[in-house]
Amino acid sequence: IISREMFEDLLPYRNDARCPARGFYTYDAFIEAAQAFPGFGNSGNETMRKREIAAFFAQTGHETTGGWTDAPGGEYAWGYCYIRQVSPASSDYCYPYCP
């Protein structure tokens, strides 16, 4: 469902010099990781498969974005700029409900 060309179009700035993760996220690595989870993007009809993959890229792109308010392409076009989330939730996020 995701071609190499589409992957490149979805993540146009991931290899920008301003991105600490440049060179880390590749199409081949995405395909290899997806194949490690046989049900990923392979369950349901085509619409459901596309929806699942779109949700995956939306979430992971959001958590690894390096964009800023007036960034080229907009702040959300800079997904996959970091390997780890820049501002993760604190370890007591669910406390006291789930200690």
VENBEL-V330159 format. One record per helix or strand of 2 or more residues. SS is the DSSP state (h for helix, s for strand). FROM is the first residue (numbers start at 1). TO is the last residue. Records with the same first field share a line. If there is no record, write none. Layout:
SS->FROM-TO / FROM-TO
This chain:
h->4-10 / 27-35 / 46-63 / 75-78
